[in-house]
Amino acid sequence: MQWTTEKKLSAIIETSTLSEQECNEYCRTRGLYKAELESWKTHFIKGSEQNVTQEKTDKNVLKQLRSENKKLKKELNRKEKALAETAALLVLRKKLDALWEENEDA
């Protein structure tokens, strides 16, 4: 019999409250070994622990990425302001040069 993940979890839940004898009978009637049942239980527990650890890692990475994003936005804003100021100075410089040329021609 092919055991799906859902069926494995169901078997673990069903046998969790059974006595040793009842658990052995349950395993015999379904054609599985108690060791398989214990292995599935261990697998589910380890998988659950890994998910919690992965979730914590993901949260830390997300926090770090948000911080980096904020810092980069701040730097970009500063550079945009500097670029706008430089462009304004260039325009004023051209106007001043044009004004001086008019005065020299007159």
BATI-683482 format. One record per residue: residue in one letter; x, y, z of N, C-alpha, C in turn. Coordinates in pm, whole numbers, plus 32768, in hexadecimal, padded with zeros to 4 digits. Example, Ala and Ser with C-alpha at 12.3 -4.5 7.8 and 13.67 -1.06 7.14 Angstrom:
BEGIN
A85277DC7830C84CE7E3E830C85287EB6830C
S85057F1F82C485577F9682CA850A80038313
***
This chain:
BEGIN
M80547F8A80008000800080008059807C8000
Q803980DA7FAA808281587FA3804781BB8007
W809881EB8061806A824680C9808782D6809F
T801F83258095803083B38078805483FB80F9
T807F847580EC80A484C48161802C84D581BE
E7FB884EC81847F3F84FD81D57F1E847E8222
K7F2C840B81DF7F0D838B82207F73836C828E
K7FF1839082748057837B82DB803883CD8358
L8017844C83427FF784A383B37F7B847083FC
S7F1A844283B17EA0840C83ED7EC083928443
A7F17833B84117F3E82C3845D7F8782EA84DD
I7FDC834E84D68024837C854D7FC283B185B5
I7F6383FF85877F00843985E37EAA83CB8620
E7E7E836E85CC7E27830285FD7E6D82AB8665
T7EEE829486537F36823A86AE7F7182818727
S7F6A830387297FAA834E87957F6D8331881F
T7EEE831188227EAC82F788A37E9A826288C0
L7EC6820E88657EB4817D88777F1F814388D3
S7EFA80D789157F5C808F89677FBA80438909
E80228008894180857FBD88F280417F4B88A6
Q7FEB7F0288E97FA77E9088AB7F497EC2883D
E7EFD7F2888597E9F7F5E87F57EEB7F96877D
C7F5D7FD287977FAE8009872A7FE37F9886D2
N80117F2D871080427EBA86C37FD27E7F866E
E7F5B7E7486A67EE87E40865C7EC77E9D85E8
Y7EC87F1E85FF7EAD7F8285977F0F7F708522
C7F8F7F5F85467FF67F4E84DF7FE27ECD8490
R7FC27E6184D57FAB7DE184907F377DEA842F
T7EC97E2984597E527E2D84047E697E868389
R7EC77EE183927EDF7F3C83217F5D7F1882D3
G7FA17EAF82FD80157E7E82B3808F7ED782BD
L80A77F09833281217F59834381657F3483C5
Y81E27F5D83CF822F7F408447822D7FB984A3
K823A7F9B8524823B8007858682B48062856F
A832180298540839980788524837D80DF84B6
E832C80B884548305811783EA82B8818B8426
L825D816A847E820A81CF84C082638230850F
E82C381FA8558831F824E85A5837582A38548
S839E826884DA83EF82B28477839F8327843E
W83238310841D82CD837A83E982BE83E98450
K82AA83C284CC8298842485388316847B8545
T838A843A854484088483854C841884E184D6
H83F484B0846183FD850283E783A5857F83F2
F832C856E842082D185E0842F830686458495
I833D861285038372866B856A83E986BA8535
K8445867684F284BB86B984BA8491871F8450
G843286F983FD84018754839683C387D083D2
S837B87BE843C833C882E848283A5888A84BE
E840C885084FB847788A0853684C388ED84CB
Q84DA88AD8459852088EF83EB84CE896483B6
N8449895283B083F489BF838183FC8A3783DF
V83FE8A1E846184088A8B84C2848E8AD284B2
T84FA8A8584A4857F8ABF849385868B0E8411
Q854E8AD683A7854E8B1A832584FE8B9C832C
E848F8B988374843B8C0F838284868C7E83CB
K84D08C5A8434851F8CBD847D858C8CF88422
T85CC8CA183D686348CCF837985F98D2B8310
D85858D0682DB85428D598277851F8DE382AF
K84F18DE7832B84CF8E67836A854B8EBE837A
N85BA8E8183A386368ECC83B386678F02832D
V86608EB082C6868A8EDB824186308F4C8210
L85AE8F3E822585508FA681FB856C90298244
K8587902182C485A790998313862690DB82DD
Q8689908B82C0870790BE828A86F290FE8201
L86A390BE81AC868890F48127863A9178812F
R85DC9180818B859091FC819C85EC926E81C9
S8646924E822686A592B28256870092E281E5
E873192848197878692A68125873A92F880BE
N86BD92D480A68668931D8047865493AD8076
K863A93BE80F686259443812F86A39498811F
K8717945A813C879694A0813187B094C9809F
L8795946F804287AB948C7FB4874D94FA7F82
K86D094F97FB1867295627F8A86A195EA7FBC
K86D395EA8037870596668072877C969C8021
E87D696427FFC884B96697FAD8821969A7F22
L87C196557EE5878F967F7E62874F97097E69
N870297227ED186C297A47EE4872C98117EF0
R879697F67F3E880298567F4F884698737ECA
K8860980B7E7C88A2981D7DFA884898687D97
E87C6984D7D9C876A98957D448769992A7D65
K876C99497DE5877099D77E0E87F19A187DDF
A886199D37DED88E29A087DC288E39A1D7D2B
L88AA99C07CE288A299CC7C50884A9A427C28
A87DB9A547C6C87829AC57C4E87C89B497C6C
E88139B4D7CDA885C9BC77CFD88C79BE57C93
T890F9B7F7C6789759B917C0189389BC17B7E
A88C79B877B5988829BB17ADF88569C437AE9
A88249C6B7B5D87F99CF67B7288719D547B69
L88E19D2D7BA2895A9D7F7B9B898C9D8D7B0B
L89849D217ABE89AD9D277A3289549D8679E2
V88D29D8079FA88759DD979B588949E6A79D9
L88A99E837A5A88CA9F0A7A86894F9F387A4A
R89AF9EDF7A438A329F007A098A229F267977
K89D19EDB792C89BB9EFB789E89769F827890
K89159F9E78E588CFA01E78E0892EA0907901
L8985A07A796589E5A0DF798B8A49A0F87919
D8A78A08C78DB8AD3A09B786A8A90A0E677F7
A8A11A0C477DE89C7A108777389B6A19B7795
L899EA1BB7812898CA245783E8A0FA292782E
W8A7FA25578508B01A29678418B21A2AF77AF
E8AFDA250775B8B15A26276CB8AC5A2D77695
E8A49A2E576C389F6A35676978A35A3DA76C2
N8A67A3E0773E8AA3A45977738B24A47B7729
E8B71A41877038BEEA43276BC8BD1A463762E
D8B65A42E75F18B41A458756A8B0DA4E9756A
A8AD1A51375D18A92A59875D38AF1A60875E5
***
